[in-house]
Amino acid sequence: MRTQKFELTLLTPAFLGDAHQSGAWRTPPFKALLREWWRIAAAPAHRFDHSRLRENEGHLFGNAWLDSGATKSKIRLTLGAWRPGQLKNWQNDQPVFHPEVGQGGRKVGSQLYLGYGRQHATALKKNAALQAEETNTLSLAWPEGHDAILTHTLQLIDWFGTVGGRSRNGWGSVALGGEALRKDHPLLNAVLRDLDDCLSLDWPHAIGRDDKGPLIWQSRETFADWKAAMHYLAKTKIGFRTHLPFHGGQPHRRAEERHLLAYPVTNHAIAGMNREARLANQLRFKLYRDGEKLRARIYHTPHACPLPVHGIDQAAVWKKIHAWLDNPAHGLERLGGQQ
């Protein structure tokens, strides 16, 4: 077995729940994070065949579904400490204007907006969260022969990984102390795929790419703390979502362009849609260190929408969002500075 230890730091609060839904350091969310990014690292070698990928994932991480029989995980991981969360109240939640809340719009808390469902007002709905800047030791062991793919996976986690509830909005941003992200880094280029090719499959399997380069944007501004960075991301998310206006009454008779970004949308249900239907946002947020400060990163893992969105050109919709993010007025630049 190969063994390695990592000093893990949370750059934003994390909503990691135990059996009582109270925040605590525990290993299952980190194993899930490993599996998530292992799939993206391993997908090209499996020619993006989800059945082959799933089979090999089961052999490596353990399974109870393969015809060959249930197996234990070959990956072992432990945390240096299992501590309960201490963050119970939200203070100084800088508001951001949302034009679609109420009549004529109103200000909402930026952290409340990005943590919707996990918080209300100034308190958590479910006990405590883990605080930003908490650290822990993550120890891993794996069989020989998997060094390259797991090294790749861990580097992707350092660049893009977030853990816990509402992690796609930047909560639970993880830092492992890996290499800096570069546009020409071979481990990045190995997981890039053209937008149209990504949209041929309905599951997240790559980071997108277009004729301007990787679909990765980073804030030009640096932030002194995570609260300022999350305020910026809240403003940005409201901006690119409302860039696609709704038309017609509610519920909508058919899917509209904004439904591609995520579903459900408050007050904008699709008539006849299963009430349990869920579509997670393909645009994901992450905070990362830049010296003593923080920057915000937005990246796109494109895939076809599995919901019925007949008549909508999915590539065209995403190109509208990419153009919004490319607009210098919104404070972002492509990875490498290319616009």
Buried (B, 14 or more C-beta within 10 A) or exposed (E): EEEEEBEBBBBBBBBBBBEEEBBBBBEEBBBEBBBBBBBBBBBBEBEBEBEBBBBBBBEBBBBEEEEEEEBEBBBBBEBBEEBEBEBEEBEEBBBBEBEBBEEEEEEBBBBBBBBEEBBEEBEBEBBBBBBBEBEBEBEBEBEEEBEEBBBBBBBBBBBBBBBBBBBBBBBBBBBBEBEEBEBEBEBBEBBBBBBEBBBEBEEBBBBBBBEEBBBBBBBEBBBEEBBBBBBBBBBBBBBBBBBBEBEEEEEBEBBBBBBBBBBBBEEBBBEEBEEEEEBEBBBBBBBBBEEEEBBBBBBBBBBBBEBBBEEBEBBEBBEEBBEBBBBEEBBBBBBBEEE
